[in-house]
Amino acid sequence: MDDDRIDFSALDPTRDLDRFDKLVGSIMEQAAEELETRSSSNNPLMQLVNWRRPMLAAAAVIAMVSVGVLWQVESPEVEEETTGIAEAIGVPDLLAQGIRNNDMPTTAELFEAFQGIQ
C-alpha cells in the first residue's frame, strides 16, 4: 500500500474563480424560471390544490371498493332478544353486563366467558 496522498486539486472547481463564477451564474440564469415557479408553489394551500385531483381519484376508488365489499358481505343474523350493540357483535354477556354496570368481571370469569365463544 502506498502512503502518498492523492492530489485531487485538478478536480477543484474553484481553482479558476472567474470560470467558476461564470458557470454558477449561467446555471442560476438557466434555472431562474424553474426556481421562481417552485418558490411560488411552496404555499401549503397551493400544495393541497395541486393534489386535489389525485386525492379525489383515490377517494373514488376507495369508495367503490368499500361499496363492493359491503355488498358482498352478508349481514350477520341477529337474534330478536339482543338488547344492545355488544350482544349484536358477539361480546360475551358477562363482559357486556360488566361494562354497563361499571363492575368489571375478574380475569378468571373473563377467561371462562371467552372460552365459551370458541
N, CA, C and O atoms as a printed pandas DataFrame, in Angstrom:
     atom_number atom_name residue_name chain_id  residue_number  x_coord  y_coord  z_coord
0              1         N          MET        A               1    0.849   -1.165    0.000
1              2        CA          MET        A               1    0.000    0.000    0.000
2              3         C          MET        A               1    0.895    1.228    0.000
3              4         O          MET        A               1    1.942    1.242    0.647
4              5         N          ASP        A               2    0.488    2.236   -0.713
5              6        CA          ASP        A               2    1.286    3.441   -0.850
6              7         C          ASP        A               2    0.764    4.513    0.110
7              8         O          ASP        A               2   -0.438    4.775    0.157
8              9         N          ASP        A               3    1.682    5.137    0.885
9             10        CA          ASP        A               3    1.281    6.155    1.846
10            11         C          ASP        A               3    1.209    7.548    1.233
11            12         O          ASP        A               3    0.849    8.496    1.932
12            13         N          ASP        A               4    1.534    7.704   -0.029
13            14        CA          ASP        A               4    1.457    9.010   -0.681
14            15         C          ASP        A               4   -0.012    9.408   -0.862
15            16         O          ASP        A               4   -0.848    8.587   -1.241
16            17         N          ARG        A               5   -0.303   10.657   -0.588
17            18        CA          ARG        A               5   -1.669   11.158   -0.747
18            19         C          ARG        A               5   -1.935   11.473   -2.221
19            20         O          ARG        A               5   -1.047   11.892   -2.964
20            21         N          ILE        A               6   -3.177   11.258   -2.608
21            22        CA          ILE        A               6   -3.576   11.531   -3.984
22            23         C          ILE        A               6   -3.873   13.018   -4.098
23            24         O          ILE        A               6   -4.514   13.597   -3.222
24            25         N          ASP        A               7   -3.411   13.627   -5.166
25            26        CA          ASP        A               7   -3.630   15.049   -5.391
26            27         C          ASP        A               7   -4.928   15.235   -6.176
27            28         O          ASP        A               7   -4.997   14.917   -7.363
28            29         N          PHE        A               8   -5.960   15.756   -5.497
29            30        CA          PHE        A               8   -7.257   15.996   -6.114
30            31         C          PHE        A               8   -7.428   17.455   -6.525
31            32         O          PHE        A               8   -8.541   17.859   -6.862
32            33         N          SER        A               9   -6.397   18.237   -6.510
33            34        CA          SER        A               9   -6.509   19.667   -6.805
34            35         C          SER        A               9   -7.008   19.914   -8.232
35            36         O          SER        A               9   -7.607   20.958   -8.490
36            37         N          ALA        A              10   -6.781   19.000   -9.149
37            38        CA          ALA        A              10   -7.251   19.184  -10.524
38            39         C          ALA        A              10   -8.786   19.122  -10.597
39            40         O          ALA        A              10   -9.377   19.618  -11.556
40            41         N          LEU        A              11   -9.428   18.521   -9.598
41            42        CA          LEU        A              11  -10.883   18.405   -9.585
42            43         C          LEU        A              11  -11.559   19.575   -8.876
43            44         O          LEU        A              11  -12.787   19.650   -8.872
44            45         N          ASP        A              12  -10.806   20.476   -8.285
45            46        CA          ASP        A              12  -11.351   21.600   -7.542
46            47         C          ASP        A              12  -11.979   22.611   -8.505
47            48         O          ASP        A              12  -11.267   23.216   -9.306
48            49         N          PRO        A              13  -13.314   22.806   -8.438
49            50        CA          PRO        A              13  -13.958   23.731   -9.373
50            51         C          PRO        A              13  -13.635   25.191   -9.067
51            52         O          PRO        A              13  -13.776   26.046   -9.942
52            53         N          THR        A              14  -13.211   25.488   -7.862
53            54        CA          THR        A              14  -12.909   26.877   -7.500
54            55         C          THR        A              14  -11.466   27.242   -7.801
55            56         O          THR        A              14  -11.015   28.326   -7.432
56            57         N          ARG        A              15  -10.743   26.365   -8.458
57            58        CA          ARG        A              15   -9.340   26.642   -8.794
58            59         C          ARG        A              15   -9.252   27.877   -9.687
59            60         O          ARG        A              15   -8.397   28.735   -9.469
60            61         N          ASP        A              16  -10.117   27.977  -10.677
61            62        CA          ASP        A              16  -10.192   29.150  -11.544
62            63         C          ASP        A              16  -11.482   29.890  -11.174
63            64         O          ASP        A              16  -12.552   29.544  -11.676
64            65         N          LEU        A              17  -11.396   30.897  -10.310
65            66        CA          LEU        A              17  -12.573   31.564   -9.755
66            67         C          LEU        A              17  -13.417   32.252  -10.818
67            68         O          LEU        A              17  -14.644   32.232  -10.723
68            69         N          ASP        A              18  -12.807   32.855  -11.816
69            70        CA          ASP        A              18  -13.589   33.522  -12.861
70            71         C          ASP        A              18  -14.451   32.512  -13.621
71            72         O          ASP        A              18  -15.638   32.744  -13.851
72            73         N          ARG        A              19  -13.852   31.411  -14.000
73            74        CA          ARG        A              19  -14.592   30.368  -14.721
74            75         C          ARG        A              19  -15.702   29.802  -13.839
75            76         O          ARG        A              19  -16.807   29.551  -14.318
76            77         N          PHE        A              20  -15.411   29.599  -12.542
77            78        CA          PHE        A              20  -16.394   29.062  -11.605
78            79         C          PHE        A              20  -17.568   30.031  -11.459
79            80         O          PHE        A              20  -18.721   29.603  -11.496
80            81         N          ASP        A              21  -17.296   31.327  -11.293
81            82        CA          ASP        A              21  -18.369   32.314  -11.157
82            83         C          ASP        A              21  -19.232   32.373  -12.409
83            84         O          ASP        A              21  -20.451   32.511  -12.300
84            85         N          LYS        A              22  -18.643   32.273  -13.585
85            86        CA          LYS        A              22  -19.402   32.266  -14.832
86            87         C          LYS        A              22  -20.295   31.024  -14.911
87            88         O          LYS        A              22  -21.446   31.101  -15.339
88            89         N          LEU        A              23  -19.752   29.894  -14.497
89            90        CA          LEU        A              23  -20.511   28.646  -14.515
90            91         C          LEU        A              23  -21.716   28.730  -13.577
91            92         O          LEU        A              23  -22.827   28.353  -13.951
92            93         N          VAL        A              24  -21.495   29.223  -12.363
93            94        CA          VAL        A              24  -22.586   29.345  -11.392
94            95         C          VAL        A              24  -23.620   30.341  -11.909
95            96         O          VAL        A              24  -24.821   30.087  -11.813
96            97         N          GLY        A              25  -23.172   31.464  -12.453
97            98        CA          GLY        A              25  -24.096   32.457  -12.997
98            99         C          GLY        A              25  -24.920   31.897  -14.133
99           100         O          GLY        A              25  -26.116   32.173  -14.221
100          101         N          SER        A              26  -24.311   31.120  -14.999
101          102        CA          SER        A              26  -25.020   30.515  -16.120
102          103         C          SER        A              26  -26.075   29.522  -15.632
103          104         O          SER        A              26  -27.196   29.496  -16.141
104          105         N          ILE        A              27  -25.717   28.725  -14.665
105          106        CA          ILE        A              27  -26.663   27.745  -14.109
106          107         C          ILE        A              27  -27.833   28.459  -13.449
107          108         O          ILE        A              27  -28.985   28.075  -13.652
108          109         N          MET        A              28  -27.553   29.492  -12.662
109          110        CA          MET        A              28  -28.613   30.233  -11.981
110          111         C          MET        A              28  -29.521   30.929  -12.995
111          112         O          MET        A              28  -30.734   30.994  -12.794
112          113         N          GLU        A              29  -28.955   31.443  -14.066
113          114        CA          GLU        A              29  -29.744   32.106  -15.102
114          115         C          GLU        A              29  -30.676   31.121  -15.791
115          116         O          GLU        A              29  -31.837   31.438  -16.049
116          117         N          GLN        A              30  -30.174   29.935  -16.087
117          118        CA          GLN        A              30  -30.990   28.924  -16.757
118          119         C          GLN        A              30  -32.069   28.356  -15.834
119          120         O          GLN        A              30  -33.133   27.941  -16.295
120          121         N          ALA        A              31  -31.792   28.339  -14.535
121          122        CA          ALA        A              31  -32.734   27.760  -13.581
122          123         C          ALA        A              31  -33.669   28.792  -12.969
123          124         O          ALA        A              31  -34.531   28.430  -12.167
124          125         N          ALA        A              32  -33.528   30.052  -13.317
125          126        CA          ALA        A              32  -34.300   31.120  -12.678
126          127         C          ALA        A              32  -35.803   30.910  -12.824
127          128         O          ALA        A              32  -36.549   31.089  -11.861
128          129         N          GLU        A              33  -36.250   30.536  -14.004
129          130        CA          GLU        A              33  -37.683   30.355  -14.224
130          131         C          GLU        A              33  -38.241   29.216  -13.365
131          132         O          GLU        A              33  -39.292   29.355  -12.740
132          133         N          GLU        A              34  -37.529   28.099  -13.345
133          134        CA          GLU        A              34  -37.979   26.957  -12.538
134          135         C          GLU        A              34  -37.937   27.282  -11.052
135          136         O          GLU        A              34  -38.850   26.911  -10.313
136          137         N          LEU        A              35  -36.903   27.961  -10.608
137          138        CA          LEU        A              35  -36.806   28.348   -9.197
138          139         C          LEU        A              35  -37.941   29.279   -8.801
139          140         O          LEU        A              35  -38.473   29.169   -7.696
140          141         N          GLU        A              36  -38.318   30.193   -9.686
141          142        CA          GLU        A              36  -39.434   31.097   -9.414
142          143         C          GLU        A              36  -40.744   30.318   -9.301
143          144         O          GLU        A              36  -41.560   30.585   -8.418
144          145         N          THR        A              37  -40.935   29.364  -10.193
145          146        CA          THR        A              37  -42.144   28.538  -10.158
146          147         C          THR        A              37  -42.220   27.739   -8.863
147          148         O          THR        A              37  -43.274   27.666   -8.233
148          149         N          ARG        A              38  -41.116   27.151   -8.476
149          150        CA          ARG        A              38  -41.109   26.339   -7.255
150          151         C          ARG        A              38  -41.286   27.177   -6.000
151          152         O          ARG        A              38  -41.950   26.744   -5.058
152          153         N          SER        A              39  -40.708   28.362   -5.971
153          154        CA          SER        A              39  -40.837   29.185   -4.769
154          155         C          SER        A              39  -42.257   29.697   -4.601
155          156         O          SER        A              39  -42.696   29.909   -3.471
156          157         N          SER        A              40  -42.988   29.901   -5.685
157          158        CA          SER        A              40  -44.370   30.374   -5.576
158          159         C          SER        A              40  -45.325   29.248   -5.202
159          160         O          SER        A              40  -46.414   29.516   -4.694
160          161         N          SER        A              41  -44.948   28.010   -5.438
161          162        CA          SER        A              41  -45.842   26.890   -5.125
162          163         C          SER        A              41  -45.522   26.245   -3.781
163          164         O          SER        A              41  -46.024   25.158   -3.498
164          165         N          ASN        A              42  -44.712   26.871   -2.954
165          166        CA          ASN        A              42  -44.401   26.315   -1.644
166          167         C          ASN        A              42  -45.504   26.573   -0.627
167          168         O          ASN        A              42  -45.439   26.079    0.499
168          169         N          ASN        A              43  -46.494   27.326   -1.005
169          170        CA          ASN        A              43  -47.610   27.604   -0.134
170          171         C          ASN        A              43  -48.359   26.286    0.146
171          172         O          ASN        A              43  -48.704   25.576   -0.799
172          173         N          PRO        A              44  -48.615   25.944    1.415
173          174        CA          PRO        A              44  -49.301   24.674    1.723
174          175         C          PRO        A              44  -50.679   24.573    1.082
175          176         O          PRO        A              44  -51.112   23.487    0.697
176          177         N          LEU        A              45  -51.362   25.698    0.970
177          178        CA          LEU        A              45  -52.675   25.661    0.339
178          179         C          LEU        A              45  -52.554   25.300   -1.141
179          180         O          LEU        A              45  -53.373   24.549   -1.669
180          181         N          MET        A              46  -51.531   25.837   -1.807
181          182        CA          MET        A              46  -51.313   25.501   -3.213
182          183         C          MET        A              46  -50.932   24.032   -3.381
183          184         O          MET        A              46  -51.294   23.400   -4.373
184          185         N          GLN        A              47  -50.199   23.495   -2.406
185          186        CA          GLN        A              47  -49.853   22.070   -2.476
186          187         C          GLN        A              47  -51.120   21.211   -2.423
187          188         O          GLN        A              47  -51.243   20.231   -3.157
188          189         N          LEU        A              48  -52.066   21.588   -1.542
189          190        CA          LEU        A              48  -53.323   20.841   -1.469
190          191         C          LEU        A              48  -54.131   20.981   -2.751
191          192         O          LEU        A              48  -54.734   20.014   -3.217
192          193         N          VAL        A              49  -54.145   22.182   -3.322
193          194        CA          VAL        A              49  -54.862   22.391   -4.576
194          195         C          VAL        A              49  -54.255   21.533   -5.686
195          196         O          VAL        A              49  -54.980   20.972   -6.508
196          197         N          ASN        A              50  -52.938   21.433   -5.709
197          198        CA          ASN        A              50  -52.276   20.623   -6.728
198          199         C          ASN        A              50  -52.581   19.133   -6.575
199          200         O          ASN        A              50  -52.560   18.393   -7.559
200          201         N          TRP        A              51  -52.863   18.691   -5.353
201          202        CA          TRP        A              51  -53.137   17.276   -5.100
202          203         C          TRP        A              51  -54.632   16.962   -5.137
203          204         O          TRP        A              51  -55.028   15.836   -4.839
204          205         N          ARG        A              52  -55.463   17.933   -5.495
205          206        CA          ARG        A              52  -56.912   17.751   -5.461
206          207         C          ARG        A              52  -57.361   16.585   -6.343
207          208         O          ARG        A              52  -58.104   15.719   -5.882
208          209         N          ARG        A              53  -56.929   16.552   -7.584
209          210        CA          ARG        A              53  -57.390   15.503   -8.497
210          211         C          ARG        A              53  -56.925   14.107   -8.075
211          212         O          ARG        A              53  -57.739   13.183   -8.082
212          213         N          PRO        A              54  -55.645   13.910   -7.706
213          214        CA          PRO        A              54  -55.253   12.560   -7.259
214          215         C          PRO        A              54  -55.985   12.129   -5.989
215          216         O          PRO        A              54  -56.322   10.955   -5.836
216          217         N          MET        A              55  -56.234   13.080   -5.072
217          218        CA          MET        A              55  -56.954   12.706   -3.847
218          219         C          MET        A              55  -58.387   12.314   -4.142
219          220         O          MET        A              55  -58.900   11.357   -3.561
220          221         N          LEU        A              56  -59.046   13.044   -5.041
221          222        CA          LEU        A              56  -60.418   12.689   -5.409
222          223         C          LEU        A              56  -60.471   11.340   -6.121
223          224         O          LEU        A              56  -61.399   10.560   -5.907
224          225         N          ALA        A              57  -59.492   11.067   -6.958
225          226        CA          ALA        A              57  -59.453    9.773   -7.640
226          227         C          ALA        A              57  -59.250    8.633   -6.638
227          228         O          ALA        A              57  -59.903    7.594   -6.731
228          229         N          ALA        A              58  -58.347    8.836   -5.688
229          230        CA          ALA        A              58  -58.109    7.801   -4.671
230          231         C          ALA        A              58  -59.358    7.601   -3.813
231          232         O          ALA        A              58  -59.707    6.466   -3.486
232          233         N          ALA        A              59  -60.027    8.681   -3.450
233          234        CA          ALA        A              59  -61.249    8.562   -2.648
234          235         C          ALA        A              59  -62.339    7.817   -3.413
235          236         O          ALA        A              59  -63.076    7.023   -2.829
236          237         N          ALA        A              60  -62.442    8.069   -4.708
237          238        CA          ALA        A              60  -63.450    7.372   -5.511
238          239         C          ALA        A              60  -63.154    5.881   -5.587
239          240         O          ALA        A              60  -64.066    5.062   -5.486
240          241         N          VAL        A              61  -61.890    5.525   -5.762
241          242        CA          VAL        A              61  -61.518    4.106   -5.814
242          243         C          VAL        A              61  -61.813    3.428   -4.479
243          244         O          VAL        A              61  -62.364    2.328   -4.445
244          245         N          ILE        A              62  -61.445    4.087   -3.380
245          246        CA          ILE        A              62  -61.707    3.517   -2.050
246          247         C          ILE        A              62  -63.200    3.348   -1.827
247          248         O          ILE        A              62  -63.633    2.331   -1.286
248          249         N          ALA        A              63  -63.994    4.333   -2.238
249          250        CA          ALA        A              63  -65.446    4.242   -2.075
250          251         C          ALA        A              63  -66.028    3.090   -2.884
251          252         O          ALA        A              63  -66.882    2.354   -2.389
252          253         N          MET        A              64  -65.572    2.927   -4.124
253          254        CA          MET        A              64  -66.089    1.836   -4.960
254          255         C          MET        A              64  -65.727    0.471   -4.385
255          256         O          MET        A              64  -66.558   -0.436   -4.360
256          257         N          VAL        A              65  -64.493    0.327   -3.924
257          258        CA          VAL        A              65  -64.078   -0.942   -3.330
258          259         C          VAL        A              65  -64.875   -1.218   -2.062
259          260         O          VAL        A              65  -65.308   -2.347   -1.830
260          261         N          SER        A              66  -65.068   -0.191   -1.245
261          262        CA          SER        A              66  -65.820   -0.366    0.004
262          263         C          SER        A              66  -67.262   -0.774   -0.270
263          264         O          SER        A              66  -67.790   -1.674    0.384
264          265         N          VAL        A              67  -67.892   -0.121   -1.224
265          266        CA          VAL        A              67  -69.273   -0.476   -1.560
266          267         C          VAL        A              67  -69.336   -1.909   -2.074
267          268         O          VAL        A              67  -70.249   -2.656   -1.724
268          269         N          GLY        A              68  -68.367   -2.294   -2.903
269          270        CA          GLY        A              68  -68.345   -3.665   -3.413
270          271         C          GLY        A              68  -68.187   -4.694   -2.305
271          272         O          GLY        A              68  -68.854   -5.729   -2.303
272          273         N          VAL        A              69  -67.296   -4.401   -1.364
273          274        CA          VAL        A              69  -67.092   -5.334   -0.242
274          275         C          VAL        A              69  -68.335   -5.405    0.623
275          276         O          VAL        A              69  -68.758   -6.496    1.007
276          277         N          LEU        A              70  -68.925   -4.266    0.935
277          278        CA          LEU        A              70  -70.130   -4.266    1.775
278          279         C          LEU        A              70  -71.292   -4.968    1.081
279          280         O          LEU        A              70  -72.126   -5.587    1.741
280          281         N          TRP        A              71  -71.350   -4.876   -0.230
281          282        CA          TRP        A              71  -72.406   -5.524   -0.972
282          283         C          TRP        A              71  -72.265   -7.046   -0.905
283          284         O          TRP        A              71  -73.264   -7.763   -0.848
284          285         N          GLN        A              72  -71.030   -7.531   -0.913
285          286        CA          GLN        A              72  -70.782   -8.971   -0.917
286          287         C          GLN        A              72  -70.891   -9.606    0.466
287          288         O          GLN        A              72  -71.177  -10.798    0.583
288          289         N          VAL        A              73  -70.664   -8.810    1.517
289          290        CA          VAL        A              73  -70.683   -9.360    2.872
290          291         C          VAL        A              73  -72.126   -9.534    3.315
291          292         O          VAL        A              73  -72.945   -8.621    3.208
292          293         N          GLU        A              74  -72.412  -10.712    3.809
293          294        CA          GLU        A              74  -73.758  -10.965    4.308
294          295         C          GLU        A              74  -73.888  -10.397    5.706
295          296         O          GLU        A              74  -72.957  -10.474    6.508
296          297         N          SER        A              75  -75.024   -9.837    5.991
297          298        CA          SER        A              75  -75.226   -9.300    7.335
298          299         C          SER        A              75  -75.432  -10.459    8.299
299          300         O          SER        A              75  -76.113  -11.430    7.970
300          301         N          PRO        A              76  -74.847  -10.363    9.486
301          302        CA          PRO        A              76  -74.992  -11.470   10.444
302          303         C          PRO        A              76  -76.421  -11.552   10.955
303          304         O          PRO        A              76  -77.124  -10.549   11.077
304          305         N          GLU        A              77  -76.820  -12.769   11.246
305          306        CA          GLU        A              77  -78.149  -12.984   11.810
306          307         C          GLU        A              77  -78.145  -12.525   13.263
307          308         O          GLU        A              77  -77.410  -13.072   14.085
308          309         N          VAL        A              78  -78.943  -11.546   13.576
309          310        CA          VAL        A              78  -79.022  -11.021   14.934
310          311         C          VAL        A              78  -80.311  -11.526   15.544
311          312         O          VAL        A              78  -81.382  -11.425   14.947
312          313         N          GLU        A              79  -80.191  -12.068   16.738
313          314        CA          GLU        A              79  -81.368  -12.614   17.406
314          315         C          GLU        A              79  -82.291  -11.476   17.829
315          316         O          GLU        A              79  -81.851  -10.347   18.050
316          317         N          GLU        A              80  -83.547  -11.788   17.934
317          318        CA          GLU        A              80  -84.549  -10.794   18.294
318          319         C          GLU        A              80  -84.352  -10.262   19.710
319          320         O          GLU        A              80  -84.648   -9.096   19.971
320          321         N          GLU        A              81  -83.852  -11.104   20.642
321          322        CA          GLU        A              81  -83.792  -10.687   22.037
322          323         C          GLU        A              81  -82.533   -9.893   22.393
323          324         O          GLU        A              81  -82.357   -9.533   23.557
324          325         N          THR        A              82  -81.660   -9.610   21.434
325          326        CA          THR        A              82  -80.474   -8.824   21.770
326          327         C          THR        A              82  -80.903   -7.427   22.169
327          328         O          THR        A              82  -81.796   -6.827   21.570
328          329         N          THR        A              83  -80.235   -6.926   23.205
329          330        CA          THR        A              83  -80.647   -5.633   23.756
330          331         C          THR        A              83  -79.648   -4.533   23.473
331          332         O          THR        A              83  -79.908   -3.375   23.798
332          333         N          GLY        A              84  -78.526   -4.855   22.885
333          334        CA          GLY        A              84  -77.547   -3.810   22.652
334          335         C          GLY        A              84  -76.548   -4.187   21.579
335          336         O          GLY        A              84  -76.565   -5.287   21.026
336          337         N          ILE        A              85  -75.688   -3.241   21.312
337          338        CA          ILE        A              85  -74.677   -3.438   20.277
338          339         C          ILE        A              85  -73.689   -4.523   20.701
339          340         O          ILE        A              85  -73.232   -5.311   19.873
340          341         N          ALA        A              86  -73.363   -4.560   21.989
341          342        CA          ALA        A              86  -72.369   -5.525   22.463
342          343         C          ALA        A              86  -72.803   -6.958   22.149
343          344         O          ALA        A              86  -72.006   -7.764   21.670
344          345         N          GLU        A              87  -74.045   -7.259   22.417
345          346        CA          GLU        A              87  -74.529   -8.606   22.132
346          347         C          GLU        A              87  -74.594   -8.864   20.633
347          348         O          GLU        A              87  -74.330   -9.977   20.176
348          349         N          ALA        A              88  -74.946   -7.832   19.867
349          350        CA          ALA        A              88  -75.072   -7.998   18.429
350          351         C          ALA        A              88  -73.731   -8.313   17.770
351          352         O          ALA        A              88  -73.683   -9.028   16.769
352          353         N          ILE        A              89  -72.642   -7.781   18.328
353          354        CA          ILE        A              89  -71.338   -8.049   17.723
354          355         C          ILE        A              89  -70.625   -9.224   18.372
355          356         O          ILE        A              89  -69.494   -9.543   18.005
356          357         N          GLY        A              90  -71.270   -9.867   19.328
357          358        CA          GLY        A              90  -70.721  -11.097   19.872
358          359         C          GLY        A              90  -69.898  -10.950   21.136
359          360         O          GLY        A              90  -69.127  -11.851   21.467
360          361         N          VAL        A              91  -70.036   -9.843   21.854
361          362        CA          VAL        A              91  -69.327   -9.693   23.130
362          363         C          VAL        A              91  -70.037  -10.575   24.142
363          364         O          VAL        A              91  -71.265  -10.551   24.213
364          365         N          PRO        A              92  -69.306  -11.350   24.924
365          366        CA          PRO        A              92  -69.952  -12.220   25.920
366          367         C          PRO        A              92  -70.831  -11.414   26.880
367          368         O          PRO        A              92  -70.510  -10.278   27.229
368          369         N          ASP        A              93  -71.941  -12.021   27.297
369          370        CA          ASP        A              93  -72.902  -11.339   28.170
370          371         C          ASP        A              93  -72.256  -10.856   29.463
371          372         O          ASP        A              93  -72.562   -9.763   29.940
372          373         N          LEU        A              94  -71.369  -11.657   30.030
373          374        CA          LEU        A              94  -70.711  -11.288   31.275
374          375         C          LEU        A              94  -69.937   -9.986   31.122
375          376         O          LEU        A              94  -70.017   -9.108   31.981
376          377         N          LEU        A              95  -69.192   -9.862   30.035
377          378        CA          LEU        A              95  -68.406   -8.660   29.794
378          379         C          LEU        A              95  -69.307   -7.473   29.465
379          380         O          LEU        A              95  -69.059   -6.366   29.943
380          381         N          ALA        A              96  -70.340   -7.680   28.664
381          382        CA          ALA        A              96  -71.253   -6.590   28.309
382          383         C          ALA        A              96  -71.962   -6.050   29.550
383          384         O          ALA        A              96  -72.099   -4.838   29.714
384          385         N          GLN        A              97  -72.407   -6.947   30.413
385          386        CA          GLN        A              97  -73.075   -6.509   31.641
386          387         C          GLN        A              97  -72.101   -5.797   32.571
387          388         O          GLN        A              97  -72.469   -4.820   33.224
388          389         N          GLY        A              98  -70.867   -6.274   32.636
389          390        CA          GLY        A              98  -69.867   -5.622   33.472
390          391         C          GLY        A              98  -69.561   -4.212   33.003
391          392         O          GLY        A              98  -69.359   -3.313   33.819
392          393         N          ILE        A              99  -69.527   -4.013   31.692
393          394        CA          ILE        A              99  -69.277   -2.674   31.159
394          395         C          ILE        A              99  -70.461   -1.760   31.458
395          396         O          ILE        A              99  -70.278   -0.606   31.846
396          397         N          ARG        A             100  -71.677   -2.280   31.275
397          398        CA          ARG        A             100  -72.863   -1.453   31.530
398          399         C          ARG        A             100  -72.973   -1.069   33.005
399          400         O          ARG        A             100  -73.311    0.072   33.320
400          401         N          ASN        A             101  -72.695   -2.000   33.906
401          402        CA          ASN        A             101  -72.856   -1.762   35.342
402          403         C          ASN        A             101  -71.613   -1.170   35.991
403          404         O          ASN        A             101  -71.604   -0.914   37.195
404          405         N          ASN        A             102  -70.572   -0.953   35.209
405          406        CA          ASN        A             102  -69.298   -0.440   35.721
406          407         C          ASN        A             102  -68.744   -1.354   36.816
407          408         O          ASN        A             102  -68.142   -0.895   37.786
408          409         N          ASP        A             103  -68.964   -2.654   36.636
409          410        CA          ASP        A             103  -68.492   -3.662   37.576
410          411         C          ASP        A             103  -67.819   -4.755   36.751
411          412         O          ASP        A             103  -68.450   -5.745   36.380
412          413         N          MET        A             104  -66.532   -4.565   36.470
413          414        CA          MET        A             104  -65.825   -5.481   35.579
414          415         C          MET        A             104  -65.631   -6.845   36.235
415          416         O          MET        A             104  -65.324   -6.928   37.424
416          417         N          PRO        A             105  -65.810   -7.911   35.459
417          418        CA          PRO        A             105  -65.599   -9.260   35.989
418          419         C          PRO        A             105  -64.118   -9.540   36.205
419          420         O          PRO        A             105  -63.256   -8.830   35.687
420          421         N          THR        A             106  -63.839  -10.572   36.968
421          422        CA          THR        A             106  -62.452  -10.943   37.235
422          423         C          THR        A             106  -61.843  -11.559   35.985
423          424         O          THR        A             106  -62.541  -11.894   35.029
424          425         N          THR        A             107  -60.536  -11.698   36.018
425          426        CA          THR        A             107  -59.830  -12.281   34.877
426          427         C          THR        A             107  -60.274  -13.717   34.636
427          428         O          THR        A             107  -60.433  -14.133   33.488
428          429         N          ALA        A             108  -60.471  -14.466   35.695
429          430        CA          ALA        A             108  -60.903  -15.860   35.561
430          431         C          ALA        A             108  -62.284  -15.941   34.919
431          432         O          ALA        A             108  -62.529  -16.797   34.069
432          433         N          GLU        A             109  -63.190  -15.044   35.329
433          434        CA          GLU        A             109  -64.524  -15.049   34.739
434          435         C          GLU        A             109  -64.472  -14.673   33.251
435          436         O          GLU        A             109  -65.193  -15.249   32.436
436          437         N          LEU        A             110  -63.617  -13.703   32.905
437          438        CA          LEU        A             110  -63.471  -13.326   31.501
438          439         C          LEU        A             110  -62.892  -14.483   30.684
439          440         O          LEU        A             110  -63.322  -14.741   29.559
440          441         N          PHE        A             111  -61.910  -15.174   31.269
441          442        CA          PHE        A             111  -61.313  -16.313   30.574
442          443         C          PHE        A             111  -62.364  -17.375   30.268
443          444         O          PHE        A             111  -62.405  -17.923   29.167
444          445         N          GLU        A             112  -63.214  -17.659   31.256
445          446        CA          GLU        A             112  -64.274  -18.649   31.039
446          447         C          GLU        A             112  -65.271  -18.173   29.991
447          448         O          GLU        A             112  -65.745  -18.966   29.177
448          449         N          ALA        A             113  -65.592  -16.875   30.007
449          450        CA          ALA        A             113  -66.571  -16.340   29.063
450          451         C          ALA        A             113  -66.016  -16.436   27.635
451          452         O          ALA        A             113  -66.738  -16.808   26.710
452          453         N          PHE        A             114  -64.751  -16.102   27.463
453          454        CA          PHE        A             114  -64.177  -16.150   26.115
454          455         C          PHE        A             114  -63.906  -17.576   25.661
455          456         O          PHE        A             114  -63.841  -17.814   24.455
456          457         N          GLN        A             115  -63.746  -18.517   26.549
457          458        CA          GLN        A             115  -63.585  -19.918   26.181
458          459         C          GLN        A             115  -64.876  -20.446   25.567
459          460         O          GLN        A             115  -64.852  -21.309   24.689
460          461         N          GLY        A             116  -65.998  -19.919   26.037
461          462        CA          GLY        A             116  -67.287  -20.371   25.513
462          463         C          GLY        A             116  -67.537  -19.892   24.090
463          464         O          GLY        A             116  -68.354  -20.478   23.380
464          465         N          ILE        A             117  -66.847  -18.834   23.657
465          466        CA          ILE        A             117  -67.035  -18.300   22.300
466          467         C          ILE        A             117  -66.437  -19.239   21.271
467          468         O          ILE        A             117  -67.022  -19.437   20.206
468          469         N          GLN        A             118  -65.293  -19.816   21.562
469          470        CA          GLN        A             118  -64.592  -20.662   20.587
470          471         C          GLN        A             118  -65.299  -21.958   20.501
471          472         O          GLN        A             118  -64.890  -22.836   19.741
